[in-house]
Amino acid sequence: MDYDIRLADRLRAYLAEIPELEIEEKKMFNVLNFMVNGKTCVCVSGENLMCRFDPKLQEEIAERHGYQTMLMKGKEYKGYCYINPEGIKAKNDFEYFVNLCLEFNKTAKSSKK
């Protein structure tokens, strides 16, 4: 599945407005991964936003409109979710989810190289 170019451009434009971020884009596993300060932060997967957030917020975020559980090998993957297009249609909802990812990125561990 290819990723939604318009959503990628929307995310790219939003992140570009935040000067202290070092952003790198990587295409991997059929998603466009936006790495912030060397760590996976938020991705575009198909037409969905794939969010990386503090796993302690899982229940709270699961209540949000557009939330979809991220499953890997049949198990829920804590600290990650998909947000479908309806959940990020409004500017304030889009910004909520991206900011959620950016906030967690400050304390998230980098993947092993």
C-alpha positions as CSV (number, residue, x, y, z in Angstrom):
1,M,0.0,0.0,0.0
2,D,1.3,3.4,-0.9
3,Y,1.1,6.3,1.5
4,D,-1.2,9.3,1.0
5,I,0.9,12.1,-0.6
6,R,-1.5,14.9,0.6
7,L,-1.3,13.7,4.2
8,A,2.5,13.5,3.9
9,D,2.6,17.0,2.6
10,R,0.3,18.2,5.4
11,L,2.5,16.6,8.0
12,R,5.7,17.9,6.3
13,A,4.3,21.5,6.3
14,Y,3.3,21.3,10.0
15,L,6.6,19.9,11.2
16,A,8.5,22.5,9.1
17,E,7.0,25.2,11.2
18,I,8.8,24.0,14.3
19,P,12.4,25.2,14.0
20,E,14.1,23.1,16.7
21,L,13.2,19.8,15.0
22,E,15.7,17.8,13.0
23,I,13.5,15.9,10.6
24,E,14.4,13.0,8.4
25,E,12.0,11.1,6.2
26,K,12.4,7.4,5.5
27,K,10.3,5.1,3.3
28,M,10.1,1.8,5.0
29,F,7.6,-1.1,5.3
30,N,5.1,0.7,3.0
31,V,5.0,3.8,5.2
32,L,6.7,7.2,5.2
33,N,8.4,7.5,8.5
34,F,9.0,11.0,9.9
35,M,12.0,10.7,12.2
36,V,12.4,13.6,14.6
37,N,15.8,14.1,16.2
38,G,16.9,10.6,15.2
39,K,13.8,8.8,16.4
40,T,10.6,7.4,14.8
41,C,7.9,10.0,15.7
42,V,5.0,9.8,13.3
43,C,4.3,8.0,10.0
44,V,1.9,8.1,7.1
45,S,0.6,4.7,6.4
46,G,-1.8,4.5,3.5
47,E,-4.4,7.2,4.3
48,N,-3.8,6.9,8.1
49,L,-1.5,8.7,10.5
50,M,0.5,6.2,12.5
51,C,1.3,7.7,15.9
52,R,4.0,6.8,18.4
53,F,3.0,8.1,21.9
54,D,3.4,7.4,25.6
55,P,1.9,4.0,26.2
56,K,0.5,5.3,29.5
57,L,-1.9,7.3,27.5
58,Q,-3.3,4.3,25.5
59,E,-6.7,4.2,27.1
60,E,-7.2,7.9,26.9
61,I,-6.2,8.0,23.2
62,A,-8.3,5.0,22.3
63,E,-11.4,7.1,23.1
64,R,-10.5,9.6,20.4
65,H,-12.4,9.7,17.1
66,G,-10.5,7.9,14.3
67,Y,-8.4,5.7,16.6
68,Q,-7.5,2.3,15.4
69,T,-5.5,-0.2,17.4
70,M,-2.1,-1.2,15.9
71,L,-1.7,-4.9,15.8
72,M,1.5,-6.8,15.2
73,K,1.3,-10.6,15.0
74,G,-2.2,-10.5,16.4
75,K,-1.3,-8.5,19.5
76,E,-2.0,-4.9,20.4
77,Y,1.1,-2.8,20.1
78,K,1.2,-0.4,23.0
79,G,2.3,3.2,22.4
80,Y,1.3,3.0,18.7
81,C,-1.9,3.5,16.8
82,Y,-3.4,4.5,13.5
83,I,-5.7,7.5,13.1
84,N,-8.0,7.3,10.2
85,P,-8.8,10.3,7.9
86,E,-12.0,11.1,9.8
87,G,-9.9,11.5,13.0
88,I,-7.6,14.0,11.5
89,K,-9.9,15.9,9.2
90,A,-10.1,18.9,11.5
91,K,-7.0,21.0,11.9
92,N,-7.1,20.9,15.8
93,D,-7.5,17.1,15.7
94,F,-4.5,16.7,13.3
95,E,-2.4,19.0,15.5
96,Y,-3.4,17.1,18.7
97,F,-2.1,13.8,17.3
98,V,1.1,15.2,15.8
99,N,1.8,17.1,19.0
100,L,1.2,14.0,21.1
101,C,3.9,12.2,19.0
102,L,6.3,15.2,19.3
103,E,5.9,15.3,23.1
104,F,6.7,11.6,23.4
105,N,9.6,11.9,21.0
106,K,11.4,14.1,23.6
107,T,11.7,11.1,26.0
108,A,11.4,8.1,23.6
109,K,14.4,5.8,23.2
110,S,16.1,5.6,19.8
111,S,16.0,2.3,18.0
112,K,19.1,0.2,18.0
113,K,21.2,0.8,14.9
